[in-house]
Amino acid sequence: MIDLHTHTFFSDGELGPAELVRRAAVAGYKALAITDHADQSNIVSLLTRLRPVVAELGAANGLTLLAGAELTHVPPQMIADVVKMARDNGAQLVTVHGETIVEPVIGGTNRAAIEARVDILAHPGLISAEEVQLAAENGVFLEVTTRKGHSLTNGHVVKLARQFGARLVVNNDAHVPGDLFSEEMMRKVALGAGLSPEQFAEAQANSLELVKRGLHAV
């Protein structure tokens, strides 16, 4: 079980990194990415805190831990530069807070993230067919989320991803301990969004691919 979208009290999560990792390990997770909300003002400080500790913290808990970031409400014209800033400062996984229908995300964010070739476009809302096709071409993974509110458009995302061959991952967007869903609950959310059991397994394999890629980053 893998979750590549989690938050600590370095942004709006409830737990510190050590407790988040411990709780995830006890819940059965084998890999985790800490992806606190970031923009150009805090991305360097976030990664400076995380990068030196993730390997040891993960190993102590028997899981693989990545230092990442979720670029959040960054103006579209600035996304490419902040993605580069993140990677230059050691981000092993970069995701962008997509155009969820429950927050006032600036239009054009989805496209800018895809054009910047982020790893994951989180909860992309009512993403367009053209953007999904571009995500498939650019190797950007689209997120199916278990998070309340953001999950309202999962079915739309899955439908277009299947149509245009975009690759999917399933994440929790965890902010509190109760957000760390069991594998069975993650599977049920994915199936409810229109994935088959085989496609859910494929999404898990996609997450593992991103973990392996992250371990070789920087």
C-alpha positions, 0 to 999 in steps of 0.5 A: 500500500502506497500513499504519495500525497500526505501533509504534516504540520509543516503545512495544514496537517495535524501530525509531525513527520515522525508521527505521520510515518509511524502511523502509516507504517502501523496501518500497513503502508510500504511507501509514503511521500510527504507533500506539504503545501508549498509555493515559492515562499516556502519550498526551499525551507520545506525540503531543507527540513525533509531531505536529510531525515527521510531515508532514516525515518523511513528505514526506522519504520520499515517503509520507503519515505520520499520528500516531496511537495504539493505546489498549491495555488501557485499562479499558473505562469509561475508553476514551471519555475517553482517546479524547477526550484523544488527539483533543484532543492531535492524534491523526490516527488512534485505534485500540483494542487489541481483544479478541484471543484471545492477550492478557488484554484486559478484556471489554467493550473492543470495545464501549467502543471502538465506542461511543467511535467510534474509527477502527479496532478492532484485532484484535477477536478473537471479536467478537460479532455485535451489536458488529459491527453496532454498528461498522457503524452507528458507522462504526468500521473492523474490522481484519484483521491479518497479525500472528501470534496476533492473525490467528487470528480473522481469518476470524470477523471477516471473516464477521461484517463481511460479514454486517452491513456493517462496513467492514474494513482490513488492517494489519500491526501492525508491530513489527519490519522483517520485519512490513512485509509486501509487498502480495502477502502482505497480499493472501494473508492477506486472501484466506485470511481469506475476502475476495475480491480485490475486497473486499481492494481495498475494504479498501485503499480504506477505509485510504485514506479514513482517511488522508484523514480523518486529514490533515484532523483537528485 
